[in-house]
Amino acid sequence: MPHRLPRHLPPRRSALRALAGLGAVALGAPACGPGDSDSDTDRDTAVRAPRMGAEWERHARTFMAWPALRSVWGGALHAVREDIARVARAVAEYEHVVLLARPGQVAAAQRACGRGVEVVPLAVDDLWARDTVPVFVTDGGKVTGVDLNFNGWGGKQEHTNDARVGRALLAEYGIPRRKAPLVAEGGSLETDGEGTLLVTESSVVNDNRNPGRSRDRIEAELKRTLGMKKVVWPAGVRGQDITDAHVDSLVRFTAPGVVLLDKAHPDTPADVWSRAAGQAKAVLSEATDARGKPFEVVDLPQPDLSEITGEGDDFVSTYTNFYVANGAVFLPEFGDRKADGRARGILREHFPGRDVVPVRIDAIASGGGGIHCSTHDQPGDPAA
């Protein structure tokens, strides 16, 4: 959940609302169709308890996506592609990176990213791999992709290709697929790897994803599908950004029982994002994890908005949207040297033994996202 400048539906995407239904999947919780049920996986997988691991566990690879649509990004498309290439090159220093790109854009993406990044032809619409790529669970060492039925964050953006990324990607890599019984995005889910899940109500208990479904029903389905034992629900914020306030821009685990929380911005204590951060802190302070232990809540600073180098009404100025890879943590660098340095120090303290790598992402952040939003980890032994 980002602290941003004046709040309204992101203008670069709100213009596409009328396009959202054209050739796209229907909104709401999906019904299983032919080939879409749990039978897509081995039948044993459907009845055994899965496990969704923590991000700090070993990765086989990181998936990313090359933004394709000028109709989404307008004149910022070149700059946002430069940012994506910069993030891909940085992560590729530590683990294998696979960048998905439309077939006609593969060559340009490869030139931008260099030989250290594998560019794979696969039709995409936008860069938000965290939300379009399936989340992964394991069962007895076997990895399964859980397709969360991406619907353009409740029909807010054209997603004809991104709605199909889950099925196409898993087929490309020979990974069994399980179709989730609800609609969500990877950025809406945060886990400690030990059965605790953090989810904002606004992003999942929402009629634009799961019409008519209660929080209790959704919680039961999340537990069954992802192998969770405890779900903690910050309220979040509806309708103020395209994601309806994903948890990965609000609060993140660094270890079981330990979370970093986006601190309420001192310059805007009354705005909806600061209030939501305060509400989340209150919820976490009173909650326990799957082991019955209370949370240790650590505040992450916010940059001074007068010092940041990016701009725009949608600018996401939160450090919580960091990404944990093999041997490193990647976090945004906003241009406020004091706050950037404090955030790096906190992450070094909480991820000892990993390099903390700052990356400038002003174009991505101006579009309403961050490093975590643009990356997606696959668990397993590092790819050769």
N, C-alpha and C positions, 0 to 999 in steps of 0.2 A: 504494500500500500504506500504509494509515493506521496511525499509532500511536494506540492507543485505550486505554480503561480495560480491566478484566478481560475476557478473550477468550472468546467462545462464539458459536455461530451466532446471528445477530441475532434477538432474540426477537420483534420486530414482524413479521418475515417468516417465521420458522421455523414458526409456527403455520399457515402457508398451504401447507406442503409437500404436505399431502394434497390440496389443490386444484389443484396444479400441472399434473396431467395432464388435468384436466377441460376438454375442448374445446380443448386446447392442442396445439401441434405436438409430434411425438414427439421424444424426446431423441436426441442423437447426431448424427453427420454425416449430412446429408440426401441422399437419392437424388434425382436430377432427375426431376421429373414433367412432365406436359404443360404447355408454356408456361414452364417453369422453367429451361431450359438456357440456354447462351450464345446460343442463337438468339433470346432476348428482345431482344438488341441487334443492330445491324447485324452481318452475318457478318464484315466486315472488322475490327470491333472485337475479335472473339473471337481473332484471330490476331496482331494488333499488340500490341506491348508497351505496357501502360498505365503511368501515372505517378501515384503518390499524393503530393500536395504536402505541404509543411510548413504548420503551422497559422498561421504568421506571414505567409503569402502572402495576397493579396487575397481577400476573401470577397464572394460575391454576397448572402448572407444568413446569419443564425444561426437554426437551428431549436431550439425548446424544446417542452416538453409540460406540460400542466396535470394535476396528480395527481388521479385520479378516485375512488380506492377508500378509503372509510373503513375497510374491513376490513383494509387494509394499514397505515394511519396512525393509526387510532383517533382519540383526542382531539387528536392533533397535526396533523390535516389542515388546520385553519384556519391554524395558524402556518406550516406548510410552504408553503401556497399564498401566504401573505404574502411569504415568502422568494423564491419563484419569481417573483412579480410584481416584487419589488425588483430581482432580477437582470435580468429582462427589460427593465425601465425603464432600468437602468444601461447595458446593452449597446445599447439602442435609441438612445442619445445618439450612438453612433458608427457603427452599421450597422443595416440592416433586420432586424428580428426577427419571425419567424413562430412563433406559439405554437399548438400543436395541442391541441384540446380536444374532448371529447365534445359532440355537438350540443346536448344539454340543458344543458351547462355553459358554452357560449360566452359568453352574456351576462354571467355572473358573472366569468368570466375577463377579459373586455374591461373591465368596470368596475374590476377590481383593477389591471390593467396600464395603462390609459389609452389614449388615441388613438394614441400613438406606437408601439404594438405591434399587429401584424396578427394577429388570432385567427382560425384556420381550423378549421372543423368537421371533425374526423377522430377516430375512436374510438381512445382510448388507455386504458391502465390506470394508468400511473405516470409520474413526471417524468423518468426517466433517458434523455433523448434521445440522449446520447452513445452509448448501447448499442443503442437500438431503431431509430434512423435509420441508413440505409446509410452506409458510408464512400464517399467520392467519389474517382474517378480521372479523369484526363484523357488524351486521346489526340489529338494534333493540334488541341488547343483545344476538343475536344468532351468534355463532362462525362458520365460514366456513374456510376450508383449501384451499388455492390456490396453486395448484400443478404447479411448475415452469418448469416442464419437464427436470429435471436434465439430462445432456448429457455428464458428465465427463469433465466439463469445456472446452467444445469444442472438445471432443474426445481425451483428453490428458491422460486419465487413464481408466482402466477397471472399468465398472460401471453397470454390468448386474443386480446386486441386488439393488444397490443404485438408479438406475433409477426407480425402482418399490416401493421404500420406501414410497413415497407420498401416493399412492393409498392404500398400505397395512396398513400403520399407521392410516390413516383416517378411514378405515373400522374397524380396531381394536377398535378404540375409538368412533365409531358411529358419526363421525363429517362429515357433508356434504362436498363434494369435488367439486371444480371448477377447470377446466383445463385452465391454462393461455394460451392466444393466442400468446405467445412468449416463448423463452428460457432464463432463468436467474437463479440466485442462491440467497439464502437469504442473503449471505454476500455482494451481490452487491447492496443492498437496505438499505437506512438509512432514517428514518422518524422522525419528531417531534410530530407525533400524531395529528397534526392540518392541514394536507394537504400538507406539504412540503416534498419532496423526494430528496435525494442526491444520484446520481448514476454516476460512472465513465463511460465515453463513451467507453473506451477500453474493458470493461467487458460485455457490452450488445450490443452496436452498433458495432457488430463484426460478420463477416461472419461465424465464427466457432459456433455461436449460432443462429444468425438471418440473414441468407444470403439474400442480396438484399433489406433489410429493412432500410429505412432512419431513422435518429434520430427522426424526427417529427412523423413518423408513430409509432415508438416504444414508444415515449412519450405519444401519444394519448392512446395507449393501456394500458400503466402503469396507467394513470390517471383513465381510465374507470374501470380497473380490481381492482385497489387498493384504489380507491376513492381519488386520489390526485388532488390537485389544481395547484401545482407549482412543476416543476422538475428543479433542478439545476445540471449542468453537468460539473464537473471537467474532464479534458482530460484523466487522468490515463496513463497507459503504456501498450502497447500490447507486448505479446510474451516474457516477461522477467520473469514471474512466471506463475504457472499453472492456476491461476485465472484471468490472464490479469488485475491485480491490482484492487482487490475488494475495495470498499469504506470503509469497516469496519476496514481496516488497514491503513486508511488515515485520515478520518475525521468523528467525531461522535457528535451527539446532546447530550447535557446534559439538555436542556430545550428549549422550543420554542425560536428560534432566537439566541441561544448560542451553539457554536460548539467548540470542542477541535480538534486541527489540529496537525498531526504528523509533528514536526518541522524538517526542512531540516538539515541533519547531518553536523556539522561544519567540520568534517574530510573528507567528500566526497561531497563538494558543486557542483561538476560538474557531479556527476553520475545521471543516469536517474531518480532515486527515489527522490533525492533532488530537481531536476528540476521540477518533477511532484508535489511535495509538494509546491514549490513556485508558480507554475501555479494555483494549487487549491486555495491557499491563495488569489491570485489576483482575481480569479473568485468569491470567496465568499465575498471579500471586495467590489465588485461592484454589487453584486446581492442582491435581497430582498427575503423574504420568502412569503408564501401564504397569509400572512396578509399585505404584502407590507412593512414590516419592514426590515431594514438592519441587517445583521448578526454581532454578537459579536464573533470575532475569537480569541481564546486563544491557544497559542502554548503549546504543550506537549513536554517535553524534550526527548532527545535520550540518551540512555546509552553510556558510553565510550566503544567502541568495544574491547579495551584492558582489560577491567574490567569484561566483561560478563563471566559467567560460562559455557554457551553453546558454540557450535562450528558448523561449516559446512557452505558450500556455500549458503544453503537455509535458514539459521537462520533468523527468523523474530524478530527483536529487537525493536518492536514498542509497546508503552503502549496504543495506541488507540484501540487495540483489546481486550478491557475490556468487562465484562458482567455485566449488571445490573439485580439483582434478588430482590425478596421481602426482603427488609431490609438490603441489602448488595450490594456492588460492588466488583467484583473480577478482579484483574489485575495481569499481570505477574510480577515476581520478577527475574531480570536478573543477579544480583550479583554486579552491580555497586551501592554501598550503597547510594551515593549522588543522583544519578538520580532516583533510586528506591524510595527514600524518597521524592524527589520533586514531582514525579508523584503521590504518595499517597496523598501528601498534596493538590495538585490541585484537585484530585477527591473528597477528603473530603470537600473542599470548594464548589464544584459544586453539590455534592449529600449530603447535610446536613441531618442528621437523619438516614443515612445508615452507617453501618460498611464498612470500606474499607479493604478488605481481600487480601493480597498478596499470590500468589501461584506460586511455582517453576514449570516451564513447559519446561525445556530445551529440552527434547526429542520431544515434540510437535512442539516447535519453530524451532528446527533443521529440521523438516520435512516440514516447510513452512507455519505454521499456529499459532494460538493462542487460548486463552480461548474462545473468542467470536465465533471463527470458529467451536469450538467443542461443542457448546451449542445452544439450540433453545427454545425459550420461547413460551408457549401457553397462551394467555390472558384469564383472568377469575378469578373467586373466587378460592382461594387456594384449591387444592385437599385435601380431607380428608386423 
